[in-house]
Amino acid sequence: MTKERYKKAVEWLFVQNPNYQVQGLKAYKPGLDNITALCKYFGNPQDKIKTIHIGGTNGKGSTCNMLASILQESGLKVGLYTSPHLIDFTERIKINGKNADEDFVYNFISKLKNLPENIRPSFFEFTTIMAFEYFYQNKVDIAIIEVGLGGRLDSTNIINPIISAITNVDLDHQNILGNTLEEISFEKAGIIKNNITVVSGEEKPLVKNIFINKAKEIDAPFLDATIFDIKLSTDLKGNYQKKNLKVVLGLVQQLQILNFAISNENIETGLLNVQNNTNFMGRWQQISENPLIICDTAHNLAGMEIVLSQLKEIDRPKHLLLGFVEDKELDGLLRILPKEYFYYFVKPNVERGRNPEEYEVDLKKYKINYKFFKSATEGYLSVKQSLKKDEMLFFGGSNFIVGEILQNILEM
C-alpha cells in the first residue's frame, strides 16, 4: 500500500465521521450505546486485553506516556491510546512507542463501509475500536487507554480496566461537561469501576471528596497519590509533571500489588526516557536553545496558569504565539497574560479554530501588546526570523497550533 492511499483513507475518515476535535460540539456523540454495538460487531476486542484507564482535565497524556515508558522498561509489550494527534493520525495508537501500522489503519478504515446501517460511529468511536483491535491483534501485555473527553459517557469507558486513574479536575469543556467543578467531577468520576482501584492526583478537597464518595459507593479502593513524596526525575521538563509523577507512581504501586514485575530501576530509567520510549511530543518541548523556543499543548485556564508560572522563571524577553478553539472560555485566560510580553495570535487551522479578531476587544481591554498572523506557520517563521539569541518564543494555546508548527519544523 502506498503512503498516498493511506493519507487519502485518513482524510476520508475525517470527512465521513463526526469529529469533535475538528468540528466541536456538533460532532460530539455522548453515550456508550454506539461504541457498545461497534465493539460487539468486531468481537469485543477490548474484553480480550488488559487495560489501564486514565482520565482527568490536565496531565492525562503525560501520565499515560510516563507509565508506558516504565512498563516498556520492565519488558512488557505496551499499547498506548491517546488523543488528539499532533502530526499524524497513527500517533493515537502506539505499541512500545511505535505508531500504528499504516496498512492496518488503511484496511480498518476500509471496513467502515461495511458496517451495518444501525452503527454510525463518530470519528473518536471508530478510532477507539481501531485501537482495541490493533492491541488485540498484536497481543499486547497491557494497554493504557486515555479518556477522550469527560469520562462517564466517553467511548473509552466501555473497558473493564485493572486500574483507573484521574489526574485532576479543572474547568474545561463546560459546554459539554458542566459549568461547575462538581458537575465536571461527576463526569470524570464515571470511570471509577466496581472493586477496581482508582488512583487520584486531585488536590482540591471538594473534588477529591466526590471521588472518594463515588469509590465508597461501589467498593472501589481509593488511592490518594498526592501524599507521595517525589524524589524521581523525568525527561519531561514541565514543572507540572511533578504532580503527574505522583499519579504514575500510584499506578505503578498498584501494578506491583497485582504482581507486575516492575523494579526501581525500571521506574527510574522509564521516567528519564519517556520521549525516547514513547515518542511523546508537545509537553514543554524545547525546540532550540539560543534563541530559546518552547512549545506546550496546555489549552485551558488551569493549564495556561501553570505554563505562565514556569515562563516567569525564565529570564529572557518573551514572545508568545497563541491560538485557541471556539469552545474555550477566553476572558479569564486573556486576563492573566503578563503585559510585559509580546503576543502573536493566530487561528488554528481547523473548523472550530477561533479567529483572533473575535476577541480583539478583550486584547485591547487587557492592554496586551499583540499582532495577528494568518496562520500559525506564518507567525512562527516571521517571529523566529526576528528573534534575538537572548530572547525566547513560546507557542501553544491549542493542540492544533503545536501540531501545525511541529509538523512544519520537521519538514524544514
Secondary structure, DSSP 8 states (H G I E B T S, - for coil): --HHHHHHHHHHHHHHS--HHHHGGGG---SSHHHHHHHHHTT-GGGGS-EEEEE-SSSHHHHHHHHHHHHHHTT--EEEE-S--SS-GGGGEEETTEE--HHHHHHHHHGGGGS-TT----HHHHHHHHHHHHHHHTT-SEEEEE-SSSSTTSGGGG---SEEEE----S--HHHH-SSHHHHHHHHGGG--TT--EEE----HHHHHHHHHHHHHTT--EEEGGG-------S---TTHHHHHHHHHHHHHHHHHTT----HHHHHHHHHTHHHHH---SSSEEEETTTEEEEE---SHHHHHHHHHHHTTS-S-EEEEEE-BTTS--HHHHHTS-TTSEEEEE--SSTTB--GGGGHHHHHHTT-EEEE-SSHHHHHHHHHHH--TT-EEEEESSHHHHHHHHHHHHH-
